[in-house]
């Protein structure tokens, strides 16, 4: 919002009494802050784009906008000191911004009576004089519209991206509708635009600095891009895309420069990647857990509180303390470390242990059942202390299975050959090799020769 000293504002705060409060601007923007005079005659520094301010309206200090009701406002008339006077406002402005010269008709009045001044110079001369103290983009002619000015794209310190800045008395260099200027020893970049177009300009800058095509970002309004992901010193941008680590997210900082992201915001950026060497067995569930918590508007800490309330487990139980430790670790991994939880095997193991605890206490809170621990955790707990690769065990089992099939086929072949040989013996004539007489089995003629030719000799004892 482009305001000048002497402008009357109505400010609606998000907290406290829901009333529009009367304020008078006393200074030009110092970075993002303006000095304002309140009805209680206190001078405060406000950031009009701060999170505690809901709406701001500019008015003439006398006639309220038609959309506002008198009972919903707190004006200077409602204060013990009474209505603001011109002398009082001019004195406050001179203390806060001594270099400011009154150009508003409201400051050139005497107790509400406007002073009539004759313009003795041409409008073009006034514009040239104004351009000497307030730079304009190349080719710009005329008077800036309300909300039009230099907006910071790349700032430093109090000069935050997206805020309007005054370059009067600041060394600068204009390039078309862009300008470079120095602020607190750092080089800053601003663009000439209207207030409603600043977000689009910021988005274009972040897309260009990311090194990726604009189509990759789709309809995202806000773009976070880590500096390490941007191309540095030549090379193809597509090659840089392959170097992005899918296990981390771009770091997001709050206004106070602290690292923090809500789990709901993180879950929107999560994409589960397939790894050929993933160490855990079974289905991966971290992505589903984060999505469910986002839809229920819960964090990991909020989930622990809800589980403890409804599960029936005692607060001093060992499982309660372990469940809290797991949720705290997952909370900090998501909000502070800002890593992609679905692509971290360590986070997947923590979440698997959390699910095991909740499943074990689901039916009998006082007597947990740990029967399915190996299936939940995705790895086998070895009680003997040996170190054996599961893939090696599977390889040996496959080899033994092949060898067993070979032995089984060999035995079946031998049995078939034996059966064939036995079949050949059964087809021979009976008594062929047993010494029998065949037709000579009949006893020979004569008693002395009663034994057949093929009979065994008889010996008398």
Secondary structure, DSSP 8 states (H G I E B T S, - for coil): ----TT-EEEEEESSSS--EEEEEE-S--BTTEEEEEETTS-EEEEETTSTTEEEEEEE-SSS--TTS-GGGEE-GGGSTT-S--HHHHHHHHHHH-TT----SGGGSEETTEE------S-HHHHHHHHHHHS---TT--S---TT-EEEEEE-BTTB-TT-EE--TT--EEEETTEEEEEETTEEEEEEEE-GGGHHHHHHHHHHHHHTS-GGGGTT-SS----GGGS--SSS-HHHHHHT--TTB----B-TTS-B---HHHHHHH------TT--S-S---HHHHHHHHHHTT--HHHHHHHHHHHH---TTSHHHHHHHHHHHHHHHHHHTS-B-GGG-HHHHHHHHHHHHHHHHTTS-TTS---TTHHHHHTS---TT-----HHHHHHHHHHHHHHHHHHHHHHHHHHHHHHHHHHHHHTS-TTTTTT--GGGGS--SSSTT-S-TTS------
